[in-house]
Amino acid sequence: MQKHVSSEVMSLSPIVYSFGKMIIDGKIYNRDVKIIQDKVVPNWWREQGHFLQIQDVQDILDYHPDILIIGTGALGIMKVSPELLTFLKK
């Protein structure tokens, strides 16, 4: 099943997602990515696998985004650390 993610807040075209594959601006990605403003950072991996911590997204936070979208993957495996959640609520 493919999902389309609106990218109204970015100048990127809509993102198409299915298990193990994302299409962003017509380019296929088969590994995790980060999008920082209009830049796609491919082959992204966290310090502790599927456990997201502040240091994993510090480069995004440095831009002081109004919105941070965290994908949990097709199976919902990605978990967010309590410290990151607390930081984001500030």
PyMOL Python script that loads the backbone (N, CA, C, O; Angstrom):
from pymol import cmd

cmd.read_pdbstr("""\
ATOM      1  N   MET A   1       0.836  -1.170   0.000  1.00  0.00           N
ATOM      2  CA  MET A   1       0.000   0.000   0.000  1.00  0.00           C
ATOM      3  C   MET A   1       0.885   1.239   0.000  1.00  0.00           C
ATOM      4  O   MET A   1       1.789   1.360   0.827  1.00  0.00           O
ATOM      5  N   GLN A   2       0.631   2.146  -0.913  1.00  0.00           N
ATOM      6  CA  GLN A   2       1.408   3.379  -0.974  1.00  0.00           C
ATOM      7  C   GLN A   2       0.655   4.485  -0.265  1.00  0.00           C
ATOM      8  O   GLN A   2      -0.574   4.553  -0.301  1.00  0.00           O
ATOM      9  N   LYS A   3       1.417   5.346   0.376  1.00  0.00           N
ATOM     10  CA  LYS A   3       0.846   6.508   1.043  1.00  0.00           C
ATOM     11  C   LYS A   3       1.444   7.743   0.406  1.00  0.00           C
ATOM     12  O   LYS A   3       2.622   7.755   0.050  1.00  0.00           O
ATOM     13  N   HIS A   4       0.644   8.778   0.261  1.00  0.00           N
ATOM     14  CA  HIS A   4       1.132  10.051  -0.247  1.00  0.00           C
ATOM     15  C   HIS A   4       1.147  11.031   0.920  1.00  0.00           C
ATOM     16  O   HIS A   4       0.157  11.175   1.636  1.00  0.00           O
ATOM     17  N   VAL A   5       2.260  11.688   1.099  1.00  0.00           N
ATOM     18  CA  VAL A   5       2.410  12.646   2.187  1.00  0.00           C
ATOM     19  C   VAL A   5       2.475  14.030   1.573  1.00  0.00           C
ATOM     20  O   VAL A   5       3.320  14.295   0.719  1.00  0.00           O
ATOM     21  N   SER A   6       1.594  14.905   2.001  1.00  0.00           N
ATOM     22  CA  SER A   6       1.607  16.267   1.493  1.00  0.00           C
ATOM     23  C   SER A   6       2.871  16.963   1.931  1.00  0.00           C
ATOM     24  O   SER A   6       3.330  16.795   3.061  1.00  0.00           O
ATOM     25  N   SER A   7       3.426  17.739   1.038  1.00  0.00           N
ATOM     26  CA  SER A   7       4.624  18.494   1.390  1.00  0.00           C
ATOM     27  C   SER A   7       4.363  19.978   1.190  1.00  0.00           C
ATOM     28  O   SER A   7       5.204  20.703   0.658  1.00  0.00           O
ATOM     29  N   GLU A   8       3.192  20.418   1.621  1.00  0.00           N
ATOM     30  CA  GLU A   8       2.807  21.817   1.467  1.00  0.00           C
ATOM     31  C   GLU A   8       3.758  22.763   2.186  1.00  0.00           C
ATOM     32  O   GLU A   8       3.940  23.898   1.746  1.00  0.00           O
ATOM     33  N   VAL A   9       4.357  22.330   3.260  1.00  0.00           N
ATOM     34  CA  VAL A   9       5.251  23.197   4.023  1.00  0.00           C
ATOM     35  C   VAL A   9       6.652  23.235   3.435  1.00  0.00           C
ATOM     36  O   VAL A   9       7.501  23.997   3.899  1.00  0.00           O
ATOM     37  N   MET A  10       6.898  22.423   2.423  1.00  0.00           N
ATOM     38  CA  MET A  10       8.203  22.371   1.781  1.00  0.00           C
ATOM     39  C   MET A  10       8.003  22.638   0.298  1.00  0.00           C
ATOM     40  O   MET A  10       6.880  22.590  -0.203  1.00  0.00           O
ATOM     41  N   SER A  11       9.096  22.921  -0.400  1.00  0.00           N
ATOM     42  CA  SER A  11       8.988  23.093  -1.839  1.00  0.00           C
ATOM     43  C   SER A  11       9.197  21.776  -2.574  1.00  0.00           C
ATOM     44  O   SER A  11       9.265  21.759  -3.803  1.00  0.00           O
ATOM     45  N   LEU A  12       9.299  20.676  -1.839  1.00  0.00           N
ATOM     46  CA  LEU A  12       9.439  19.364  -2.461  1.00  0.00           C
ATOM     47  C   LEU A  12       8.086  18.909  -2.991  1.00  0.00           C
ATOM     48  O   LEU A  12       7.039  19.329  -2.496  1.00  0.00           O
ATOM     49  N   SER A  13       8.121  18.051  -3.998  1.00  0.00           N
ATOM     50  CA  SER A  13       6.880  17.474  -4.486  1.00  0.00           C
ATOM     51  C   SER A  13       6.346  16.493  -3.442  1.00  0.00           C
ATOM     52  O   SER A  13       7.078  16.120  -2.525  1.00  0.00           O
ATOM     53  N   PRO A  14       5.075  16.065  -3.562  1.00  0.00           N
ATOM     54  CA  PRO A  14       4.546  15.106  -2.580  1.00  0.00           C
ATOM     55  C   PRO A  14       5.438  13.868  -2.474  1.00  0.00           C
ATOM     56  O   PRO A  14       6.051  13.436  -3.450  1.00  0.00           O
ATOM     57  N   ILE A  15       5.490  13.321  -1.281  1.00  0.00           N
ATOM     58  CA  ILE A  15       6.317  12.148  -0.997  1.00  0.00           C
ATOM     59  C   ILE A  15       5.435  10.909  -1.108  1.00  0.00           C
ATOM     60  O   ILE A  15       4.344  10.861  -0.540  1.00  0.00           O
ATOM     61  N   VAL A  16       5.918   9.908  -1.844  1.00  0.00           N
ATOM     62  CA  VAL A  16       5.208   8.639  -1.970  1.00  0.00           C
ATOM     63  C   VAL A  16       5.956   7.623  -1.118  1.00  0.00           C
ATOM     64  O   VAL A  16       7.174   7.486  -1.230  1.00  0.00           O
ATOM     65  N   TYR A  17       5.222   6.913  -0.265  1.00  0.00           N
ATOM     66  CA  TYR A  17       5.847   5.970   0.659  1.00  0.00           C
ATOM     67  C   TYR A  17       5.172   4.616   0.555  1.00  0.00           C
ATOM     68  O   TYR A  17       3.945   4.519   0.515  1.00  0.00           O
ATOM     69  N   SER A  18       5.979   3.583   0.512  1.00  0.00           N
ATOM     70  CA  SER A  18       5.521   2.210   0.694  1.00  0.00           C
ATOM     71  C   SER A  18       6.639   1.498   1.446  1.00  0.00           C
ATOM     72  O   SER A  18       7.749   2.021   1.544  1.00  0.00           O
ATOM     73  N   PHE A  19       6.360   0.322   1.973  1.00  0.00           N
ATOM     74  CA  PHE A  19       7.339  -0.361   2.811  1.00  0.00           C
ATOM     75  C   PHE A  19       8.684  -0.462   2.087  1.00  0.00           C
ATOM     76  O   PHE A  19       8.772  -1.016   0.992  1.00  0.00           O
ATOM     77  N   GLY A  20       9.721   0.078   2.713  1.00  0.00           N
ATOM     78  CA  GLY A  20      11.074  -0.008   2.176  1.00  0.00           C
ATOM     79  C   GLY A  20      11.382   0.933   1.032  1.00  0.00           C
ATOM     80  O   GLY A  20      12.432   0.815   0.400  1.00  0.00           O
ATOM     81  N   LYS A  21      10.479   1.872   0.750  1.00  0.00           N
ATOM     82  CA  LYS A  21      10.708   2.751  -0.396  1.00  0.00           C
ATOM     83  C   LYS A  21       9.988   4.080  -0.218  1.00  0.00           C
ATOM     84  O   LYS A  21       8.819   4.128   0.164  1.00  0.00           O
ATOM     85  N   MET A  22      10.715   5.159  -0.505  1.00  0.00           N
ATOM     86  CA  MET A  22      10.133   6.495  -0.541  1.00  0.00           C
ATOM     87  C   MET A  22      10.532   7.139  -1.853  1.00  0.00           C
ATOM     88  O   MET A  22      11.657   6.969  -2.322  1.00  0.00           O
ATOM     89  N   ILE A  23       9.616   7.872  -2.436  1.00  0.00           N
ATOM     90  CA  ILE A  23       9.933   8.643  -3.634  1.00  0.00           C
ATOM     91  C   ILE A  23       9.753  10.105  -3.270  1.00  0.00           C
ATOM     92  O   ILE A  23       8.654  10.543  -2.930  1.00  0.00           O
ATOM     93  N   ILE A  24      10.854  10.861  -3.346  1.00  0.00           N
ATOM     94  CA  ILE A  24      10.845  12.277  -2.995  1.00  0.00           C
ATOM     95  C   ILE A  24      11.412  13.039  -4.182  1.00  0.00           C
ATOM     96  O   ILE A  24      12.543  12.793  -4.602  1.00  0.00           O
ATOM     97  N   ASP A  25      10.634  13.954  -4.718  1.00  0.00           N
ATOM     98  CA  ASP A  25      11.044  14.716  -5.902  1.00  0.00           C
ATOM     99  C   ASP A  25      11.492  13.796  -7.039  1.00  0.00           C
ATOM    100  O   ASP A  25      12.438  14.112  -7.762  1.00  0.00           O
ATOM    101  N   GLY A  26      10.821  12.676  -7.194  1.00  0.00           N
ATOM    102  CA  GLY A  26      11.112  11.757  -8.280  1.00  0.00           C
ATOM    103  C   GLY A  26      12.285  10.821  -8.037  1.00  0.00           C
ATOM    104  O   GLY A  26      12.560   9.955  -8.867  1.00  0.00           O
ATOM    105  N   LYS A  27      12.976  10.974  -6.925  1.00  0.00           N
ATOM    106  CA  LYS A  27      14.119  10.117  -6.614  1.00  0.00           C
ATOM    107  C   LYS A  27      13.686   9.045  -5.619  1.00  0.00           C
ATOM    108  O   LYS A  27      12.973   9.327  -4.656  1.00  0.00           O
ATOM    109  N   ILE A  28      14.128   7.809  -5.865  1.00  0.00           N
ATOM    110  CA  ILE A  28      13.765   6.676  -5.010  1.00  0.00           C
ATOM    111  C   ILE A  28      14.804   6.508  -3.901  1.00  0.00           C
ATOM    112  O   ILE A  28      16.009   6.503  -4.152  1.00  0.00           O
ATOM    113  N   TYR A  29      14.307   6.370  -2.672  1.00  0.00           N
ATOM    114  CA  TYR A  29      15.160   6.112  -1.506  1.00  0.00           C
ATOM    115  C   TYR A  29      14.712   4.798  -0.883  1.00  0.00           C
ATOM    116  O   TYR A  29      13.523   4.583  -0.649  1.00  0.00           O
ATOM    117  N   ASN A  30      15.678   3.920  -0.616  1.00  0.00           N
ATOM    118  CA  ASN A  30      15.379   2.624  -0.015  1.00  0.00           C
ATOM    119  C   ASN A  30      15.873   2.523   1.421  1.00  0.00           C
ATOM    120  O   ASN A  30      15.811   1.455   2.030  1.00  0.00           O
ATOM    121  N   ARG A  31      16.354   3.611   1.951  1.00  0.00           N
ATOM    122  CA  ARG A  31      16.799   3.668   3.350  1.00  0.00           C
ATOM    123  C   ARG A  31      16.198   4.919   3.993  1.00  0.00           C
ATOM    124  O   ARG A  31      15.644   5.776   3.303  1.00  0.00           O
ATOM    125  N   ASP A  32      16.310   5.013   5.295  1.00  0.00           N
ATOM    126  CA  ASP A  32      15.745   6.149   6.018  1.00  0.00           C
ATOM    127  C   ASP A  32      16.367   7.456   5.550  1.00  0.00           C
ATOM    128  O   ASP A  32      17.532   7.503   5.153  1.00  0.00           O
ATOM    129  N   VAL A  33      15.569   8.509   5.604  1.00  0.00           N
ATOM    130  CA  VAL A  33      16.044   9.842   5.229  1.00  0.00           C
ATOM    131  C   VAL A  33      15.606  10.842   6.285  1.00  0.00           C
ATOM    132  O   VAL A  33      14.685  10.597   7.064  1.00  0.00           O
ATOM    133  N   LYS A  34      16.295  11.973   6.287  1.00  0.00           N
ATOM    134  CA  LYS A  34      15.872  13.148   7.036  1.00  0.00           C
ATOM    135  C   LYS A  34      15.654  14.235   6.002  1.00  0.00           C
ATOM    136  O   LYS A  34      16.394  14.322   5.022  1.00  0.00           O
ATOM    137  N   ILE A  35      14.658  15.051   6.212  1.00  0.00           N
ATOM    138  CA  ILE A  35      14.455  16.209   5.350  1.00  0.00           C
ATOM    139  C   ILE A  35      14.649  17.437   6.227  1.00  0.00           C
ATOM    140  O   ILE A  35      13.920  17.661   7.193  1.00  0.00           O
ATOM    141  N   ILE A  36      15.650  18.220   5.863  1.00  0.00           N
ATOM    142  CA  ILE A  36      15.962  19.439   6.609  1.00  0.00           C
ATOM    143  C   ILE A  36      15.713  20.596   5.661  1.00  0.00           C
ATOM    144  O   ILE A  36      16.445  20.802   4.693  1.00  0.00           O
ATOM    145  N   GLN A  37      14.666  21.345   5.961  1.00  0.00           N
ATOM    146  CA  GLN A  37      14.166  22.380   5.066  1.00  0.00           C
ATOM    147  C   GLN A  37      13.865  21.719   3.722  1.00  0.00           C
ATOM    148  O   GLN A  37      12.980  20.866   3.664  1.00  0.00           O
ATOM    149  N   ASP A  38      14.551  22.069   2.656  1.00  0.00           N
ATOM    150  CA  ASP A  38      14.280  21.465   1.345  1.00  0.00           C
ATOM    151  C   ASP A  38      15.344  20.448   0.942  1.00  0.00           C
ATOM    152  O   ASP A  38      15.392  20.034  -0.216  1.00  0.00           O
ATOM    153  N   LYS A  39      16.188  20.045   1.875  1.00  0.00           N
ATOM    154  CA  LYS A  39      17.291  19.133   1.565  1.00  0.00           C
ATOM    155  C   LYS A  39      16.992  17.737   2.108  1.00  0.00           C
ATOM    156  O   LYS A  39      16.621  17.580   3.271  1.00  0.00           O
ATOM    157  N   VAL A  40      17.160  16.729   1.254  1.00  0.00           N
ATOM    158  CA  VAL A  40      16.990  15.340   1.668  1.00  0.00           C
ATOM    159  C   VAL A  40      18.360  14.791   2.071  1.00  0.00           C
ATOM    160  O   VAL A  40      19.310  14.839   1.290  1.00  0.00           O
ATOM    161  N   VAL A  41      18.449  14.275   3.286  1.00  0.00           N
ATOM    162  CA  VAL A  41      19.678  13.647   3.782  1.00  0.00           C
ATOM    163  C   VAL A  41      19.448  12.138   3.722  1.00  0.00           C
ATOM    164  O   VAL A  41      18.722  11.588   4.550  1.00  0.00           O
ATOM    165  N   PRO A  42      20.068  11.461   2.738  1.00  0.00           N
ATOM    166  CA  PRO A  42      19.803  10.029   2.565  1.00  0.00           C
ATOM    167  C   PRO A  42      20.601   9.144   3.527  1.00  0.00           C
ATOM    168  O   PRO A  42      21.537   9.592   4.190  1.00  0.00           O
ATOM    169  N   ASN A  43      20.198   7.884   3.578  1.00  0.00           N
ATOM    170  CA  ASN A  43      20.906   6.854   4.358  1.00  0.00           C
ATOM    171  C   ASN A  43      21.111   7.245   5.813  1.00  0.00           C
ATOM    172  O   ASN A  43      22.184   7.039   6.380  1.00  0.00           O
ATOM    173  N   TRP A  44      20.087   7.802   6.398  1.00  0.00           N
ATOM    174  CA  TRP A  44      20.154   8.262   7.786  1.00  0.00           C
ATOM    175  C   TRP A  44      19.940   7.097   8.738  1.00  0.00           C
ATOM    176  O   TRP A  44      19.072   6.250   8.526  1.00  0.00           O
ATOM    177  N   TRP A  45      20.740   7.073   9.783  1.00  0.00           N
ATOM    178  CA  TRP A  45      20.579   6.066  10.818  1.00  0.00           C
ATOM    179  C   TRP A  45      20.782   6.710  12.178  1.00  0.00           C
ATOM    180  O   TRP A  45      21.597   7.623  12.312  1.00  0.00           O
ATOM    181  N   ARG A  46      20.076   6.264  13.159  1.00  0.00           N
ATOM    182  CA  ARG A  46      20.150   6.791  14.510  1.00  0.00           C
ATOM    183  C   ARG A  46      21.239   6.099  15.313  1.00  0.00           C
ATOM    184  O   ARG A  46      21.708   5.015  14.965  1.00  0.00           O
ATOM    185  N   GLU A  47      21.628   6.759  16.398  1.00  0.00           N
ATOM    186  CA  GLU A  47      22.641   6.175  17.287  1.00  0.00           C
ATOM    187  C   GLU A  47      22.207   4.822  17.834  1.00  0.00           C
ATOM    188  O   GLU A  47      23.021   3.910  17.975  1.00  0.00           O
ATOM    189  N   GLN A  48      20.909   4.698  18.142  1.00  0.00           N
ATOM    190  CA  GLN A  48      20.407   3.447  18.733  1.00  0.00           C
ATOM    191  C   GLN A  48      19.282   2.853  17.884  1.00  0.00           C
ATOM    192  O   GLN A  48      18.185   2.600  18.383  1.00  0.00           O
ATOM    193  N   GLY A  49      19.557   2.638  16.631  1.00  0.00           N
ATOM    194  CA  GLY A  49      18.592   1.958  15.765  1.00  0.00           C
ATOM    195  C   GLY A  49      17.255   2.664  15.658  1.00  0.00           C
ATOM    196  O   GLY A  49      17.188   3.799  15.185  1.00  0.00           O
ATOM    197  N   HIS A  50      16.198   2.008  16.088  1.00  0.00           N
ATOM    198  CA  HIS A  50      14.854   2.555  15.977  1.00  0.00           C
ATOM    199  C   HIS A  50      14.417   3.304  17.238  1.00  0.00           C
ATOM    200  O   HIS A  50      13.244   3.275  17.610  1.00  0.00           O
ATOM    201  N   PHE A  51      15.357   3.965  17.882  1.00  0.00           N
ATOM    202  CA  PHE A  51      15.084   4.749  19.087  1.00  0.00           C
ATOM    203  C   PHE A  51      15.600   6.159  18.840  1.00  0.00           C
ATOM    204  O   PHE A  51      16.810   6.386  18.845  1.00  0.00           O
ATOM    205  N   LEU A  52      14.702   7.100  18.624  1.00  0.00           N
ATOM    206  CA  LEU A  52      15.063   8.465  18.239  1.00  0.00           C
ATOM    207  C   LEU A  52      15.384   9.317  19.461  1.00  0.00           C
ATOM    208  O   LEU A  52      14.594   9.397  20.402  1.00  0.00           O
ATOM    209  N   GLN A  53      16.558   9.956  19.435  1.00  0.00           N
ATOM    210  CA  GLN A  53      17.025  10.793  20.536  1.00  0.00           C
ATOM    211  C   GLN A  53      17.343  12.199  20.018  1.00  0.00           C
ATOM    212  O   GLN A  53      17.419  12.419  18.810  1.00  0.00           O
ATOM    213  N   ILE A  54      17.524  13.128  20.925  1.00  0.00           N
ATOM    214  CA  ILE A  54      17.797  14.516  20.546  1.00  0.00           C
ATOM    215  C   ILE A  54      18.977  14.605  19.590  1.00  0.00           C
ATOM    216  O   ILE A  54      18.894  15.308  18.582  1.00  0.00           O
ATOM    217  N   GLN A  55      20.064  13.917  19.878  1.00  0.00           N
ATOM    218  CA  GLN A  55      21.251  14.026  19.034  1.00  0.00           C
ATOM    219  C   GLN A  55      21.008  13.523  17.606  1.00  0.00           C
ATOM    220  O   GLN A  55      21.727  13.908  16.684  1.00  0.00           O
ATOM    221  N   ASP A  56      20.009  12.676  17.424  1.00  0.00           N
ATOM    222  CA  ASP A  56      19.701  12.159  16.095  1.00  0.00           C
ATOM    223  C   ASP A  56      19.050  13.211  15.191  1.00  0.00           C
ATOM    224  O   ASP A  56      19.126  13.122  13.966  1.00  0.00           O
ATOM    225  N   VAL A  57      18.422  14.191  15.803  1.00  0.00           N
ATOM    226  CA  VAL A  57      17.725  15.223  15.028  1.00  0.00           C
ATOM    227  C   VAL A  57      18.221  16.635  15.362  1.00  0.00           C
ATOM    228  O   VAL A  57      17.570  17.621  15.014  1.00  0.00           O
ATOM    229  N   GLN A  58      19.355  16.729  16.026  1.00  0.00           N
ATOM    230  CA  GLN A  58      19.867  18.044  16.418  1.00  0.00           C
ATOM    231  C   GLN A  58      20.049  18.965  15.210  1.00  0.00           C
ATOM    232  O   GLN A  58      19.781  20.163  15.296  1.00  0.00           O
ATOM    233  N   ASP A  59      20.505  18.407  14.084  1.00  0.00           N
ATOM    234  CA  ASP A  59      20.696  19.231  12.890  1.00  0.00           C
ATOM    235  C   ASP A  59      19.375  19.808  12.380  1.00  0.00           C
ATOM    236  O   ASP A  59      19.357  20.895  11.802  1.00  0.00           O
ATOM    237  N   ILE A  60      18.282  19.094  12.587  1.00  0.00           N
ATOM    238  CA  ILE A  60      16.962  19.615  12.226  1.00  0.00           C
ATOM    239  C   ILE A  60      16.545  20.676  13.240  1.00  0.00           C
ATOM    240  O   ILE A  60      16.071  21.747  12.860  1.00  0.00           O
ATOM    241  N   LEU A  61      16.719  20.387  14.518  1.00  0.00           N
ATOM    242  CA  LEU A  61      16.315  21.314  15.583  1.00  0.00           C
ATOM    243  C   LEU A  61      17.069  22.636  15.512  1.00  0.00           C
ATOM    244  O   LEU A  61      16.547  23.668  15.934  1.00  0.00           O
ATOM    245  N   ASP A  62      18.285  22.617  14.985  1.00  0.00           N
ATOM    246  CA  ASP A  62      19.069  23.848  14.856  1.00  0.00           C
ATOM    247  C   ASP A  62      18.376  24.884  13.970  1.00  0.00           C
ATOM    248  O   ASP A  62      18.667  26.076  14.066  1.00  0.00           O
ATOM    249  N   TYR A  63      17.457  24.433  13.105  1.00  0.00           N
ATOM    250  CA  TYR A  63      16.691  25.341  12.241  1.00  0.00           C
ATOM    251  C   TYR A  63      15.420  25.859  12.922  1.00  0.00           C
ATOM    252  O   TYR A  63      14.688  26.651  12.329  1.00  0.00           O
ATOM    253  N   HIS A  64      15.152  25.429  14.147  1.00  0.00           N
ATOM    254  CA  HIS A  64      13.979  25.841  14.918  1.00  0.00           C
ATOM    255  C   HIS A  64      12.691  25.674  14.106  1.00  0.00           C
ATOM    256  O   HIS A  64      11.953  26.638  13.898  1.00  0.00           O
ATOM    257  N   PRO A  65      12.423  24.439  13.645  1.00  0.00           N
ATOM    258  CA  PRO A  65      11.221  24.236  12.828  1.00  0.00           C
ATOM    259  C   PRO A  65       9.950  24.408  13.644  1.00  0.00           C
ATOM    260  O   PRO A  65       9.922  24.130  14.843  1.00  0.00           O
ATOM    261  N   ASP A  66       8.901  24.870  12.979  1.00  0.00           N
ATOM    262  CA  ASP A  66       7.586  24.958  13.619  1.00  0.00           C
ATOM    263  C   ASP A  66       6.958  23.574  13.735  1.00  0.00           C
ATOM    264  O   ASP A  66       6.165  23.308  14.639  1.00  0.00           O
ATOM    265  N   ILE A  67       7.328  22.701  12.806  1.00  0.00           N
ATOM    266  CA  ILE A  67       6.761  21.356  12.746  1.00  0.00           C
ATOM    267  C   ILE A  67       7.895  20.347  12.590  1.00  0.00           C
ATOM    268  O   ILE A  67       8.813  20.553  11.796  1.00  0.00           O
ATOM    269  N   LEU A  68       7.827  19.269  13.343  1.00  0.00           N
ATOM    270  CA  LEU A  68       8.755  18.152  13.184  1.00  0.00           C
ATOM    271  C   LEU A  68       7.911  16.905  12.973  1.00  0.00           C
ATOM    272  O   LEU A  68       7.142  16.505  13.847  1.00  0.00           O
ATOM    273  N   ILE A  69       8.060  16.305  11.819  1.00  0.00           N
ATOM    274  CA  ILE A  69       7.318  15.081  11.518  1.00  0.00           C
ATOM    275  C   ILE A  69       8.270  13.903  11.696  1.00  0.00           C
ATOM    276  O   ILE A  69       9.346  13.858  11.100  1.00  0.00           O
ATOM    277  N   ILE A  70       7.851  12.954  12.528  1.00  0.00           N
ATOM    278  CA  ILE A  70       8.661  11.762  12.791  1.00  0.00           C
ATOM    279  C   ILE A  70       7.896  10.568  12.253  1.00  0.00           C
ATOM    280  O   ILE A  70       6.813  10.237  12.737  1.00  0.00           O
ATOM    281  N   GLY A  71       8.469   9.928  11.250  1.00  0.00           N
ATOM    282  CA  GLY A  71       7.853   8.720  10.714  1.00  0.00           C
ATOM    283  C   GLY A  71       8.243   7.524  11.566  1.00  0.00           C
ATOM    284  O   GLY A  71       9.399   7.382  11.963  1.00  0.00           O
ATOM    285  N   THR A  72       7.288   6.681  11.838  1.00  0.00           N
ATOM    286  CA  THR A  72       7.566   5.505  12.664  1.00  0.00           C
ATOM    287  C   THR A  72       7.827   4.259  11.828  1.00  0.00           C
ATOM    288  O   THR A  72       8.081   3.186  12.374  1.00  0.00           O
ATOM    289  N   GLY A  73       7.765   4.395  10.510  1.00  0.00           N
ATOM    290  CA  GLY A  73       7.957   3.247   9.634  1.00  0.00           C
ATOM    291  C   GLY A  73       6.665   2.472   9.464  1.00  0.00           C
ATOM    292  O   GLY A  73       5.707   2.658  10.214  1.00  0.00           O
ATOM    293  N   ALA A  74       6.654   1.599   8.464  1.00  0.00           N
ATOM    294  CA  ALA A  74       5.448   0.837   8.130  1.00  0.00           C
ATOM    295  C   ALA A  74       4.949  -0.018   9.293  1.00  0.00           C
ATOM    296  O   ALA A  74       3.747  -0.233   9.442  1.00  0.00           O
ATOM    297  N   LEU A  75       5.867  -0.498  10.101  1.00  0.00           N
ATOM    298  CA  LEU A  75       5.488  -1.373  11.218  1.00  0.00           C
ATOM    299  C   LEU A  75       5.409  -0.638  12.550  1.00  0.00           C
ATOM    300  O   LEU A  75       5.126  -1.253  13.578  1.00  0.00           O
ATOM    301  N   GLY A  76       5.655   0.670  12.543  1.00  0.00           N
ATOM    302  CA  GLY A  76       5.575   1.455  13.780  1.00  0.00           C
ATOM    303  C   GLY A  76       6.676   1.164  14.764  1.00  0.00           C
ATOM    304  O   GLY A  76       6.479   1.305  15.970  1.00  0.00           O
ATOM    305  N   ILE A  77       7.831   0.762  14.279  1.00  0.00           N
ATOM    306  CA  ILE A  77       8.920   0.341  15.153  1.00  0.00           C
ATOM    307  C   ILE A  77       9.649   1.519  15.804  1.00  0.00           C
ATOM    308  O   ILE A  77      10.133   1.396  16.929  1.00  0.00           O
ATOM    309  N   MET A  78       9.734   2.649  15.117  1.00  0.00           N
ATOM    310  CA  MET A  78      10.477   3.803  15.646  1.00  0.00           C
ATOM    311  C   MET A  78       9.831   4.305  16.934  1.00  0.00           C
ATOM    312  O   MET A  78       8.622   4.528  16.991  1.00  0.00           O
ATOM    313  N   LYS A  79      10.637   4.474  17.944  1.00  0.00           N
ATOM    314  CA  LYS A  79      10.188   5.022  19.228  1.00  0.00           C
ATOM    315  C   LYS A  79      10.950   6.313  19.488  1.00  0.00           C
ATOM    316  O   LYS A  79      12.097   6.464  19.067  1.00  0.00           O
ATOM    317  N   VAL A  80      10.310   7.232  20.179  1.00  0.00           N
ATOM    318  CA  VAL A  80      10.911   8.534  20.491  1.00  0.00           C
ATOM    319  C   VAL A  80      11.268   8.557  21.968  1.00  0.00           C
ATOM    320  O   VAL A  80      10.464   8.186  22.823  1.00  0.00           O
ATOM    321  N   SER A  81      12.493   9.002  22.256  1.00  0.00           N
ATOM    322  CA  SER A  81      12.942   9.026  23.651  1.00  0.00           C
ATOM    323  C   SER A  81      12.121  10.027  24.457  1.00  0.00           C
ATOM    324  O   SER A  81      11.684  11.045  23.921  1.00  0.00           O
ATOM    325  N   PRO A  82      11.911   9.747  25.733  1.00  0.00           N
ATOM    326  CA  PRO A  82      11.195  10.687  26.603  1.00  0.00           C
ATOM    327  C   PRO A  82      11.883  12.054  26.643  1.00  0.00           C
ATOM    328  O   PRO A  82      11.213  13.083  26.724  1.00  0.00           O
ATOM    329  N   GLU A  83      13.212  12.065  26.586  1.00  0.00           N
ATOM    330  CA  GLU A  83      13.955  13.336  26.614  1.00  0.00           C
ATOM    331  C   GLU A  83      13.641  14.188  25.386  1.00  0.00           C
ATOM    332  O   GLU A  83      13.475  15.403  25.494  1.00  0.00           O
ATOM    333  N   LEU A  84      13.561  13.550  24.223  1.00  0.00           N
ATOM    334  CA  LEU A  84      13.225  14.296  23.009  1.00  0.00           C
ATOM    335  C   LEU A  84      11.798  14.811  23.084  1.00  0.00           C
ATOM    336  O   LEU A  84      11.539  15.954  22.707  1.00  0.00           O
ATOM    337  N   LEU A  85      10.879  14.006  23.556  1.00  0.00           N
ATOM    338  CA  LEU A  85       9.490  14.463  23.693  1.00  0.00           C
ATOM    339  C   LEU A  85       9.387  15.653  24.622  1.00  0.00           C
ATOM    340  O   LEU A  85       8.682  16.618  24.327  1.00  0.00           O
ATOM    341  N   THR A  86      10.088  15.591  25.747  1.00  0.00           N
ATOM    342  CA  THR A  86      10.088  16.715  26.693  1.00  0.00           C
ATOM    343  C   THR A  86      10.675  17.956  26.059  1.00  0.00           C
ATOM    344  O   THR A  86      10.135  19.050  26.219  1.00  0.00           O
ATOM    345  N   PHE A  87      11.773  17.801  25.342  1.00  0.00           N
ATOM    346  CA  PHE A  87      12.425  18.930  24.663  1.00  0.00           C
ATOM    347  C   PHE A  87      11.480  19.565  23.648  1.00  0.00           C
ATOM    348  O   PHE A  87      11.386  20.790  23.568  1.00  0.00           O
ATOM    349  N   LEU A  88      10.792  18.752  22.886  1.00  0.00           N
ATOM    350  CA  LEU A  88       9.898  19.257  21.843  1.00  0.00           C
ATOM    351  C   LEU A  88       8.674  19.964  22.418  1.00  0.00           C
ATOM    352  O   LEU A  88       8.101  20.834  21.762  1.00  0.00           O
ATOM    353  N   LYS A  89       8.272  19.606  23.619  1.00  0.00           N
ATOM    354  CA  LYS A  89       7.108  20.244  24.234  1.00  0.00           C
ATOM    355  C   LYS A  89       7.411  21.643  24.748  1.00  0.00           C
ATOM    356  O   LYS A  89       6.491  22.411  25.029  1.00  0.00           O
ATOM    357  N   LYS A  90       8.696  21.985  24.877  1.00  0.00           N
ATOM    358  CA  LYS A  90       9.089  23.305  25.391  1.00  0.00           C
ATOM    359  C   LYS A  90       8.837  24.385  24.358  1.00  0.00           C
ATOM    360  O   LYS A  90       9.107  25.558  24.613  1.00  0.00           O
TER     361      LYS A  90
END
""", "prot")
cmd.dss("prot")
cmd.show_as("cartoon", "prot")
cmd.util.cbc("prot")
cmd.orient("prot")
